[in-house]
Every structure is written in structure tokens, then in C-alpha cells.
Amino acid sequence: MQKVIVGMADLNFVKYPDILTTIGLGSCVGIALYDPSTKMAGLAHVMLPDSTKIQNNTNEAKFADTAIKKLVSDMLRSGASKSFMRAKIAGGAQMFSFNSTNESMRIGDRNTEAVIKLLAEYRIPIVANDTGNTYGRTIELYSEDGRLVVKTIGHGNKII
Amino acid sequence: MQSFENLDSAHFEVLREVGNIGAGNAITALSKILGKKVNMTIPIINLLEFKDIATFVGGPENTIIGILVGISGDINGIMMFIIKLEQAKTLINILFGRESKNENIKDFDEIEISALKEVGNILSSSYLGSLSQLFNFKITPSVPYLSIDMANAILSVPAIAFSKVADKVLFIESVFDAEGKDVSGYFVLVPEMASFPVMLKALGVLGV
């Protein structure tokens, strides 16, 4: 069993029995996709909601739209079944409680909103959602059964 | 300036000088607060991939305290003061003139948090104040914000600010160390891309 680390602005997928993990999601969102029929698990760690207004977007894993597109197509190409695919999402926190209307400071919420909207467009149901709040999260996705372990500092750990 | 690829060693030298002046002033302030001599290393210009942003503070999952001040004006960006938990406790104990006890280093009460914010505030103001004096920049710092969390989650805030324009983030890092006391930490200045030409020009380097 191998533990594959997904970095910030990165994505990857594994088959049973491997595990995917991403460490310290702040305002970034972790998108965990799982197909129980093939026990294939995919994880993306996105930083920004939308690539379309950005000129310099060489890294597809950085943006919610391009990351989901790439992760889904990579998994399908490796034999995953889209009709079984389901999603769990975590992150999208506001690390510093700015009392600000400044749009860039609400980036966590904007990331989460974008991911929810995009997954709906792909018709991938979100079966668990642990987003928002003001703390960081480390997540582990198990290809065995698709469980997502969410670890925090001072806010408990849980399985979603 | 479109990307960091345009920066050469002369530019790095200039940015290091910015860190030197800013952090030099900030540690003078810190040394007054602590009543101790505070040493500083030569600032490091760290151009990091997003996946590596937390390596300098002991890894992505390490718990740290980040005190963040937003910067606006001639230079825009983020200034952060980063300190490890046990050292923050020591700092607080010195500030409050109390003996260090066998306490839970993970718990900070409201007064301690607000003391840390104030230290962050004083240090960032000294850092930024020296830059604005020397180069005649108009810099307005925000109020300080504090977060105690995983290094990656905290440092992702300046990284995200950069991620729209680049696949790397540039930290101007200064490490300080109080003599005889176990208090050390980092000042990190993260200017926005558009602020680099302004800083470089102010220090007499053109051509970015």
C-alpha cells in the first residue's frame, strides 16, 4: 500500500490499495473523487476557482475548472466509470478572519462555490462536504472504500 | 514584470537589501520589547514552488503561528511574522514578566493572542516604516490577523495571492534569534508581482 502525496496545485489518482493525501488545505479546496466499481480514487488540491480570466495558466491543477476536467478525464481514461463516480470536498477555509469585503480575502468561499457548481455540471454527486470555517485541514482518501479522513489542529479529526 | 524568470542575481541582491533594512529595523523594535539583544541572519530570497512553501518552517503539517498584515499603497502584498508555538509562549512570558511554567504550549488565551498580535503589529510597522522612510514609499498596513494552524494552510494565503500570476511565490525571509532567550522567528515579506518593479526602481535597479 502506497501513500501518494498531492501537493498544492497538484492532482493525482490511485487504485486500490493506495491512499492519497494532501497536507494543510487552507483556503484551497481538496476535491476527492471515488469510483467504488473500480476502487479508483482521485484527488486535486486547487488554489483558485476559475482559469478563464487568468492569462498565465500553465498548471491545470491550480484552478478548480481545469483541475476537475483533467482529473475526471485522467480517471476515465484509466478505466473509472463516470456513472459510479462520487465526490467529497474539504477545505475552503478563511485562515485569517478578515473583516473585509475584499473579494480576494473570501477566496475560500469562492473556491468552494466554484467546485460545487462544477461538480454539478459534471453530474458527479457530492456525498460529503467539510468546507468553510477558519482552520486548516489535512485529508486522506482511501481507495479501499472512498472514506475521507479529515484531520485538523484543535478542531478534531473525522471521517466523512 | 510578468514573471520571476526575469529576475537576475542583481535583482535578488536588491530584494535582499529590502529585507535587510526592514527586518533590521523590526529586530531593533523587538530587542526593545524583550530587553535583549536580537540577532538576524542575512535575508534569504526564497523563490518557491507552491508544493514547497512550508519547507522553511519545518514542513507542511507543522503547527505555526502566523501574524499577517496586509500592505497597500506604493507596495502591495502581505507581510507575515511567523513564530513557533513554544517560542511564542516564551515571548509572551517575557512580555508579561512571568516565569515560564510547565504549561500547555498549544493553548493561548485571549490576552496572549492579543499580545502576540500587538507584537506582530509593532514588528511589521517597524519593518514597513523603515522601507517607507528610506524609499519614500507610501505603505499602509492593515490591522494584524493571527492564525495558529498547519504551516501549509497559513502559507497558502500569500501563495494564493500570487497564484493568479505565477506558479511560484517569492518570500523575502529574515530569521531572528534573541540572545539568551529561546525566541526566534521569521519575517516574511511577500510583495505582489506589480510591486517588484517599484521596489527595484527605488533601489536603483532597472530593466525588469
Interface residues (C-beta under 8 A of the other chain):
Chain A: G7 M8 A9 D10 I23 G24 L25 G26 S27 C28 M47 L48 I54 N56 T58 N59 K62 A93 M95 F96 S97 F98 S104 I107 T134 Y135 G136 R137 T138 I153 G154
Chain B: Q2 S3 F50 K51 I53 A54 P60 E61 T63 G66 L68 G70 K106 Y145 L146 S147 I148 D149 M150 A151 N152 A153 I154 S156 V157 A159 I160 A161 S163 K164 V165 A166 D167
